[in-house]
Amino acid sequence: MILVPPFGSPPRETEAADSGATTQILAWAGPLLVALVAGVLRFVHLGSPKAVIFDETYYAKDAWATIKQGYEANWPKDIDKSILANPDGVALPVDPGYVVHPPVGKWVIGLGEWMFGLTPFGWRFMTAVLGTLSVLMLCRIGRRLFRSTFLGCLAGALLAVDGLHLVMSRTAMLDLVLMFFVLAAFGALLIDRDGARARLAAVLPVDEGGRAYHDPAAARTLRLGPRPWRIAAGVCLGLACGTKWSGLIVLAFFGVLTVLWDVAARRAAGTSTPFTAMLRRDALPAFLSTVPVALTVYVLSWTGWILSAEDGKGGYFRDWSASRGAVPAGWLPDWLTSLWHYQTEVYRFHAGLTQSHSYESDPWSWLVLGRPVSYFYDSTRPGTDGCPVTETASCAREVLALGTPLLWWTACLALLYVLWRWTFRRDWRAGAIACAVAASYLPWFSYPERTTFYFYAVVFVPYLCLAVAMLIGAVLGPRGGWGRRRALGAVGAGVLMLLIFWNFIYFWPVYTGQSLPVEAWHDRMWLDTWI
């Protein structure tokens, strides 16, 4: 008799005994507490600075037009000051605007504007909400991944105090929205993985002690039935693609990841041909529950643009097909051929985006924080805007999109540990983290001529936090008693966490645009490339 290892059983250093009412309460109380702290950090003085910072000049206005008429407008270039001075007095332009990103992120940002108006607080509200919810999700994802409420909450706490995640949560841009939907898809696939393995485990024979053992026939032929969480992942990935096209690459990576999990599950259940069994039983359902679902969601996200022709105006390129008389494929509706044309034009734009920018950076420099992006900078005189009255000539206010340095530099080591764990220990958790980072990071190396920015990295920040949590779990050592090994591990892990939290507090003023004496601001520019 060959016994089957427990499905989803984690290594000892992160294993937690999740049983009893107290544990279940803590499983939610801990993540909710961490999310509450993250929410306070993201919502405090959310409307400050009262300015249109960095790319808010595009997305805040596009979101307002989208929520009002279903498609983006062509705004005057000098309209930002008028919006800040009198948002209610700004008329919505009639002419459609040419935009190069799908509409989901603008619908999300526009929801906050619909509730609170065309103001800095209004257009930043929903990104702050999603930033807070993403911390809660990561706590729960980490708990499921590591089978440890402590490590899950630790990962969420690290995300809560990451500077890049904080700044993006307080700015009306698309990348935080993309991060949220990708993380939600990752969590849904984790739940699906556990559910599928539980169904396999349920049909395996057990011995008198209740231990399961291999059943090659069941492992090879069992149909796993409906998998709603994988469909939910497809919906989330469709929303990610509907925010930015880089979600399409994540869809491909996650699609491979989920079928490889099915291969591993059938191998663990006893079949000697797990890949063949997966192809026969799981591959087609996996494809149908993700790719067509994501494509359908993506097309539906353009509903406002599609219906806009009914008001006699329409979004950009909405009448492209009809204006040419003959539709290339006559059986297709004109909106579909017009939408396809729009997508091809957007692709040409992104493929040819090589214009230099003062804050552009190569992807290789992102992990080491080579070139962060300044979203807002202003000089103030002593006695104004919170600048203390001292001998200092002036103060500086900045919103700098910069990850918490000690967290990111620790994450570089943690990623090496994750890769080692995946390569030599075949740890599926490490493989999942590595896959998520690779899906959001590696593709940018394929476009060496394209203009890229560090803030794109916010999409894989949650998985850096998971990697650091996994590393800290290894530092803590095996559970069971407080020997010398675990005591030293706890001290080391505690010191590291305190340093990361201190580092976040130290940089808080340049994350939130607070006034600092120029000398104090300059002390925080640890690298020359940060200026």
Buried (B, 14 or more C-beta within 10 A) or exposed (E): EEEBEEBBEBBEBBBBEEEEEEEEEBBBEBBEBBBBBBBEBBBEEBBBBEBBBBBBBBBBBBBBBBBBBBBBBBBEEEBBEEBBEEBEEBEEBEEBBEBBBBBBBBBBBBBBBBEBEBBBBBBBBBBBBBBBBBBBBBBBBBBBBBBBBBBBBBBBBBBBBBBBBBBBBBBBBBBBBBBBBBBBBBBBBBBBBBBBBEBBBEBBEEEEEEEBBBBBEBBBBBEBEEBEBBBBBBBBBBBBBBBBBBBBBBBBBBBEBBBBBBBBBBBBBBBEBBBEBBBEBBBEBBBEBBBEBBBEBBBEBBEBBBBBBEEEBBBBBBBBBBEEEEBEEEEEEBBBBBBBBBBEBBEEEBEEBEEEEEBBBEBEEBBEBBBBBBBBBBBBEBEEBBBEEEEBEBBBBBBBBBBBBBBBBBBEEBBEBBBEBBEEEEBBBBBBBBBBBBBBBEBBEEBEEBBBBBBBBBBBBBBBBBBBBBBBBBBBBBBEEEEEEBEEBBEEBEEBBEEBBEBBEBBBBBBBBBBBBBEBBEEBBEEEEBE
